[in-house]
Amino acid sequence: MLIELADLQFTWPRAAQPTLDIPALSLGRAERVFLHGPSGSGKSTLLSILTGIQIPQRGQVWMLGQNLATLSGPARDRFRADHVGYVFQQFNLLSYLSVLDNVLLPCQFSKIRRHRAGNPKQQALHLLERLDLTSHLNCTVNSLSVGQQQRVALARALIGAPEVLIADEPTSALDTDRRAAFIKLLFECADEQQTAVLLVSHDPQLALQFDRSVDLARINRANREHADV
Ligand SMILES: Nc1ncnc2c1ncn2[C@@H]1O[C@H](COP(=O)(O)OP(=O)(O)OP(=O)(O)O)[C@@H](O)[C@H]1O
């Protein structure tokens, strides 16, 4: 298993109720899972726990057999940099860096990803070519369209072949046709390097492109008022 979670309970500081109470959840290697649920049901919170940004008050999360709670904060940051590619809703690109330098960033933070990339610049160029960005290599990212920035964020998440790509609403700024095309491209790139995909979206149409769909409102006992039952 790539990621496994057992008996999880998580409460934000000063919150009266837990946000998450999930008996079990797993993600297999190279699996593609679509995570959905109503606004406020805890999807982003769950992603932050699965990637070790937050540690639950109860239960365990393992990634690649490593119990994340047993690592120090800095060790969890390194572990995440080594094994997780993350695409944020707002992309979080560094506006003062070029497209190419944004894509190369994970190889600066992670020896493992630098090593796996072989020649990081060559892999960045390959990904940017696959994502139709070759003519923008030296542009700063704030001169790009939203769709182009999204593809830069994808290339950055995939460089150095992390075991899992986690994407939080990466298509929310796109129209329906472009969403499906972006997901198709995301899978093609992820498949080239056997990267699993866990993607959050409100768009139910996208679920059809995934191996499995998880409705957070159904598996989360803390949020029964959101459940569609
Ligand atoms: N940093 C935080 N500090 C305190 N509470 C938070 C924090 N982040 C989220 N929450 C709370 O946790 C609950 C779930 O929020 P979360 O962002 O995980 O939901 P979501 O399903 O991702 O929502 P959306 O679909 O609108 O992005 C909300 O009640 C929110 O107020």
The ligand as a MOL file (V3000), in Angstrom:
LIG
                    3D

  0  0  0     0  0            999 V3000
M  V30 BEGIN CTAB
M  V30 COUNTS 31 33 0 0 0
M  V30 BEGIN ATOM
M  V30 1 N -6.2450 25.9650 9.2650 0
M  V30 2 C -7.4390 25.7400 9.8260 0
M  V30 3 N -7.6780 26.0910 11.1070 0
M  V30 4 C -8.8680 25.8390 11.7010 0
M  V30 5 N -9.9120 25.2550 11.0580 0
M  V30 6 C -9.7390 24.8960 9.7770 0
M  V30 7 C -8.5040 25.1230 9.0930 0
M  V30 8 N -8.6330 24.6520 7.8200 0
M  V30 9 C -9.8850 24.1720 7.7160 0
M  V30 10 N -10.5450 24.3070 8.8800 0
M  V30 11 C -11.9370 23.8730 9.1390 0
M  V30 12 O -12.0710 22.4990 8.8310 0
M  V30 13 C -13.3100 22.2550 8.1900 0
M  V30 14 C -13.0480 21.5570 6.8580 0
M  V30 15 O -12.3460 22.4500 5.9960 0
M  V30 16 P -11.6340 21.9410 4.6600 0
M  V30 17 O -10.9680 23.1250 4.0320 0
M  V30 18 O -10.7920 20.7600 4.9760 0
M  V30 19 O -12.9050 21.4780 3.7970 0
M  V30 20 P -13.0210 21.1720 2.2340 0
M  V30 21 O -13.8890 19.9670 2.1060 0
M  V30 22 O -11.6420 21.0810 1.6350 0
M  V30 23 O -13.7800 22.4650 1.7240 0
M  V30 24 P -13.8020 23.1410 0.2560 0
M  V30 25 O -14.4160 22.1260 -0.6740 0
M  V30 26 O -14.6920 24.3300 0.4550 0
M  V30 27 O -12.3780 23.4980 -0.1130 0
M  V30 28 C -14.0170 23.5990 8.0310 0
M  V30 29 O -14.9660 23.7140 9.0760 0
M  V30 30 C -12.9020 24.6090 8.2130 0
M  V30 31 O -13.3650 25.7820 8.8360 0
M  V30 END ATOM
M  V30 BEGIN BOND
M  V30 1 1 1 2
M  V30 2 1 2 3
M  V30 3 2 2 7
M  V30 4 2 3 4
M  V30 5 1 4 5
M  V30 6 2 5 6
M  V30 7 1 6 7
M  V30 8 1 6 10
M  V30 9 1 7 8
M  V30 10 2 8 9
M  V30 11 1 9 10
M  V30 12 1 10 11
M  V30 13 1 11 12
M  V30 14 1 11 30
M  V30 15 1 12 13
M  V30 16 1 13 14
M  V30 17 1 13 28
M  V30 18 1 14 15
M  V30 19 1 15 16
M  V30 20 2 16 17
M  V30 21 1 16 18
M  V30 22 1 16 19
M  V30 23 1 19 20
M  V30 24 2 20 21
M  V30 25 1 20 22
M  V30 26 1 20 23
M  V30 27 1 23 24
M  V30 28 2 24 25
M  V30 29 1 24 26
M  V30 30 1 24 27
M  V30 31 1 28 29
M  V30 32 1 28 30
M  V30 33 1 30 31
M  V30 END BOND
M  V30 END CTAB
M  END
